[in-house]
Amino acid sequence: ASYEKRLALLRSGGTKDPTKLGPDAVYKVLKHALESKSPRPHYLVTRPAKAGVFLKRILPAKLLYKILAKSS
């Protein structure tokens, strides 16, 4: 049921979030990675991704997974 709900959301164009980034944000990070002399293996683009990495560093795994489960 949760999967079907997410799938329907994606088919309808996703969420209408005012902080949602456009393709230009990905392009900027990708261009930086391609032009870098020593590119990193991973690049973060969105605020939720950056927040997730931060929370992963400071929270115990059990608490992090509980928070992630509530957000989906």
Distance bins in CASP14 RR format, pairs under 12 A and 6 or more apart:
PFRMAT RR
TARGET T0000
AUTHOR 0000-0000-0000
RMODE 2
METHOD distances of the structure
MODEL  1
1 7 0 0 0 0 0 1 0 0 0 0 0
1 8 0 0 0 0 0 1 0 0 0 0 0
2 8 0 0 0 0 0 1 0 0 0 0 0
2 9 0 0 0 0 0 1 0 0 0 0 0
2 69 0 0 0 0 0 1 0 0 0 0 0
2 72 1 0 0 1 0 0 0 0 0 0 0
3 9 0 0 0 0 0 1 0 0 0 0 0
3 10 0 0 0 0 0 1 0 0 0 0 0
3 72 0 0 0 0 0 1 0 0 0 0 0
4 10 0 0 0 0 0 1 0 0 0 0 0
4 11 0 0 0 0 0 1 0 0 0 0 0
5 11 0 0 0 0 0 1 0 0 0 0 0
5 12 0 0 0 0 0 1 0 0 0 0 0
5 14 0 0 0 0 0 1 0 0 0 0 0
5 72 0 0 0 0 1 0 0 0 0 0 0
6 12 0 0 0 0 0 1 0 0 0 0 0
6 13 0 0 0 0 0 1 0 0 0 0 0
6 14 0 0 0 0 1 0 0 0 0 0 0
6 15 0 0 0 0 0 1 0 0 0 0 0
6 72 1 0 0 1 0 0 0 0 0 0 0
7 13 0 0 0 0 0 1 0 0 0 0 0
7 14 0 0 0 0 0 1 0 0 0 0 0
8 14 0 0 0 0 1 0 0 0 0 0 0
8 15 0 0 0 0 0 1 0 0 0 0 0
9 15 1 0 0 1 0 0 0 0 0 0 0
9 16 0 0 0 0 0 1 0 0 0 0 0
9 17 0 0 0 0 0 1 0 0 0 0 0
9 72 0 0 0 0 0 1 0 0 0 0 0
13 20 0 0 0 0 0 1 0 0 0 0 0
14 20 0 0 0 0 1 0 0 0 0 0 0
15 48 0 0 0 0 0 1 0 0 0 0 0
17 46 0 0 0 0 0 1 0 0 0 0 0
17 47 0 0 0 0 0 1 0 0 0 0 0
17 48 0 0 0 0 1 0 0 0 0 0 0
18 47 0 0 0 0 0 1 0 0 0 0 0
19 25 0 0 0 0 0 1 0 0 0 0 0
19 46 0 0 0 0 1 0 0 0 0 0 0
19 47 1 0 0 1 0 0 0 0 0 0 0
19 48 0 0 0 0 1 0 0 0 0 0 0
19 51 0 0 0 0 0 1 0 0 0 0 0
20 26 0 0 0 0 0 1 0 0 0 0 0
20 45 0 0 0 0 0 1 0 0 0 0 0
20 46 0 0 0 0 1 0 0 0 0 0 0
20 47 0 0 0 0 1 0 0 0 0 0 0
20 48 0 0 0 0 0 1 0 0 0 0 0
21 27 0 0 0 0 0 1 0 0 0 0 0
21 28 0 0 0 0 1 0 0 0 0 0 0
21 29 0 0 0 0 1 0 0 0 0 0 0
21 44 0 0 0 0 0 1 0 0 0 0 0
21 45 1 0 0 1 0 0 0 0 0 0 0
21 46 1 0 1 0 0 0 0 0 0 0 0
21 47 0 0 0 0 1 0 0 0 0 0 0
21 48 0 0 0 0 0 1 0 0 0 0 0
21 49 0 0 0 0 0 1 0 0 0 0 0
21 50 0 0 0 0 0 1 0 0 0 0 0
22 28 0 0 0 0 0 1 0 0 0 0 0
22 29 0 0 0 0 0 1 0 0 0 0 0
22 45 0 0 0 0 1 0 0 0 0 0 0
22 46 0 0 0 0 1 0 0 0 0 0 0
23 29 0 0 0 0 0 1 0 0 0 0 0
23 30 0 0 0 0 1 0 0 0 0 0 0
23 45 0 0 0 0 0 1 0 0 0 0 0
24 30 0 0 0 0 0 1 0 0 0 0 0
24 31 0 0 0 0 0 1 0 0 0 0 0
24 45 0 0 0 0 0 1 0 0 0 0 0
25 31 0 0 0 0 0 1 0 0 0 0 0
25 32 0 0 0 0 0 1 0 0 0 0 0
25 43 0 0 0 0 0 1 0 0 0 0 0
25 44 0 0 0 0 0 1 0 0 0 0 0
25 45 1 0 1 0 0 0 0 0 0 0 0
25 46 1 0 0 1 0 0 0 0 0 0 0
25 47 0 0 0 0 0 1 0 0 0 0 0
25 49 0 0 0 0 0 1 0 0 0 0 0
25 50 0 0 0 0 0 1 0 0 0 0 0
26 32 0 0 0 0 0 1 0 0 0 0 0
26 33 0 0 0 0 0 1 0 0 0 0 0
26 43 0 0 0 0 1 0 0 0 0 0 0
26 44 0 0 0 0 0 1 0 0 0 0 0
26 45 1 0 1 0 0 0 0 0 0 0 0
26 46 0 0 0 0 1 0 0 0 0 0 0
26 49 0 0 0 0 0 1 0 0 0 0 0
27 33 0 0 0 0 0 1 0 0 0 0 0
27 34 0 0 0 0 0 1 0 0 0 0 0
27 43 0 0 0 0 0 1 0 0 0 0 0
27 45 0 0 0 0 1 0 0 0 0 0 0
28 34 0 0 0 0 0 1 0 0 0 0 0
28 35 0 0 0 0 0 1 0 0 0 0 0
28 43 0 0 0 0 0 1 0 0 0 0 0
28 45 0 0 0 0 1 0 0 0 0 0 0
29 35 0 0 0 0 0 1 0 0 0 0 0
29 36 0 0 0 0 0 1 0 0 0 0 0
29 39 0 0 0 0 0 1 0 0 0 0 0
29 40 0 0 0 0 0 1 0 0 0 0 0
29 42 0 0 0 0 0 1 0 0 0 0 0
29 43 1 0 1 0 0 0 0 0 0 0 0
29 44 0 0 0 0 1 0 0 0 0 0 0
29 45 1 0 1 0 0 0 0 0 0 0 0
29 46 0 0 0 0 1 0 0 0 0 0 0
29 49 0 0 0 0 0 1 0 0 0 0 0
29 50 0 0 0 0 0 1 0 0 0 0 0
30 36 0 0 0 0 0 1 0 0 0 0 0
30 39 0 0 0 0 0 1 0 0 0 0 0
30 43 1 0 0 1 0 0 0 0 0 0 0
30 45 0 0 0 0 1 0 0 0 0 0 0
31 39 0 0 0 0 0 1 0 0 0 0 0
31 43 0 0 0 0 0 1 0 0 0 0 0
32 38 0 0 0 0 0 1 0 0 0 0 0
32 39 0 0 0 0 1 0 0 0 0 0 0
32 40 0 0 0 0 1 0 0 0 0 0 0
32 43 1 0 0 1 0 0 0 0 0 0 0
32 44 0 0 0 0 0 1 0 0 0 0 0
32 45 0 0 0 0 0 1 0 0 0 0 0
33 39 1 0 1 0 0 0 0 0 0 0 0
33 40 1 0 0 1 0 0 0 0 0 0 0
33 41 0 0 0 0 1 0 0 0 0 0 0
33 42 0 0 0 0 1 0 0 0 0 0 0
33 43 1 0 1 0 0 0 0 0 0 0 0
33 44 0 0 0 0 0 1 0 0 0 0 0
33 45 0 0 0 0 0 1 0 0 0 0 0
34 43 0 0 0 0 0 1 0 0 0 0 0
36 43 0 0 0 0 1 0 0 0 0 0 0
42 49 0 0 0 0 1 0 0 0 0 0 0
42 50 0 0 0 0 0 1 0 0 0 0 0
42 53 0 0 0 0 1 0 0 0 0 0 0
43 49 0 0 0 0 1 0 0 0 0 0 0
43 50 0 0 0 0 0 1 0 0 0 0 0
43 53 0 0 0 0 0 1 0 0 0 0 0
44 50 1 0 1 0 0 0 0 0 0 0 0
44 51 0 0 0 0 1 0 0 0 0 0 0
44 52 0 0 0 0 1 0 0 0 0 0 0
44 53 1 0 0 1 0 0 0 0 0 0 0
44 54 0 0 0 0 1 0 0 0 0 0 0
44 56 0 0 0 0 0 1 0 0 0 0 0
45 53 0 0 0 0 0 1 0 0 0 0 0
46 52 0 0 0 0 1 0 0 0 0 0 0
46 53 0 0 0 0 0 1 0 0 0 0 0
47 53 0 0 0 0 0 1 0 0 0 0 0
47 54 0 0 0 0 0 1 0 0 0 0 0
48 54 0 0 0 0 0 1 0 0 0 0 0
48 55 0 0 0 0 0 1 0 0 0 0 0
48 67 0 0 0 0 0 1 0 0 0 0 0
48 68 0 0 0 0 0 1 0 0 0 0 0
48 71 0 0 0 0 1 0 0 0 0 0 0
48 72 0 0 0 0 0 1 0 0 0 0 0
49 55 0 0 0 0 0 1 0 0 0 0 0
49 56 0 0 0 0 0 1 0 0 0 0 0
50 56 0 0 0 0 0 1 0 0 0 0 0
50 57 0 0 0 0 0 1 0 0 0 0 0
51 57 0 0 0 0 0 1 0 0 0 0 0
51 58 0 0 0 0 0 1 0 0 0 0 0
51 59 0 0 0 0 0 1 0 0 0 0 0
51 64 0 0 0 0 0 1 0 0 0 0 0
51 67 0 0 0 0 0 1 0 0 0 0 0
51 68 0 0 0 0 0 1 0 0 0 0 0
51 71 0 0 0 0 0 1 0 0 0 0 0
52 58 0 0 0 0 1 0 0 0 0 0 0
52 59 0 0 0 0 1 0 0 0 0 0 0
52 64 0 0 0 0 1 0 0 0 0 0 0
52 65 0 0 0 0 0 1 0 0 0 0 0
52 67 0 0 0 0 1 0 0 0 0 0 0
52 68 0 0 0 0 1 0 0 0 0 0 0
52 71 0 0 0 0 0 1 0 0 0 0 0
53 59 0 0 0 0 0 1 0 0 0 0 0
53 64 0 0 0 0 0 1 0 0 0 0 0
54 64 0 0 0 0 0 1 0 0 0 0 0
55 61 0 0 0 0 0 1 0 0 0 0 0
55 63 0 0 0 0 1 0 0 0 0 0 0
55 64 1 0 1 0 0 0 0 0 0 0 0
55 65 0 0 0 0 0 1 0 0 0 0 0
55 66 0 0 0 0 0 1 0 0 0 0 0
55 67 1 0 0 1 0 0 0 0 0 0 0
55 68 0 0 0 0 1 0 0 0 0 0 0
55 71 0 0 0 0 0 1 0 0 0 0 0
56 63 0 0 0 0 0 1 0 0 0 0 0
56 64 1 0 1 0 0 0 0 0 0 0 0
56 65 0 0 0 0 0 1 0 0 0 0 0
56 67 0 0 0 0 0 1 0 0 0 0 0
56 68 0 0 0 0 1 0 0 0 0 0 0
57 64 0 0 0 0 1 0 0 0 0 0 0
58 64 0 0 0 0 1 0 0 0 0 0 0
58 67 0 0 0 0 0 1 0 0 0 0 0
59 65 0 0 0 0 1 0 0 0 0 0 0
59 66 0 0 0 0 1 0 0 0 0 0 0
59 67 1 0 0 1 0 0 0 0 0 0 0
59 68 0 0 0 0 0 1 0 0 0 0 0
60 66 0 0 0 0 1 0 0 0 0 0 0
60 67 0 0 0 0 0 1 0 0 0 0 0
61 67 0 0 0 0 0 1 0 0 0 0 0
61 68 0 0 0 0 0 1 0 0 0 0 0
62 68 0 0 0 0 0 1 0 0 0 0 0
62 69 0 0 0 0 0 1 0 0 0 0 0
63 69 0 0 0 0 0 1 0 0 0 0 0
63 70 0 0 0 0 0 1 0 0 0 0 0
64 70 0 0 0 0 0 1 0 0 0 0 0
64 71 0 0 0 0 0 1 0 0 0 0 0
65 71 0 0 0 0 0 1 0 0 0 0 0
65 72 0 0 0 0 0 1 0 0 0 0 0
66 72 0 0 0 0 0 1 0 0 0 0 0
END
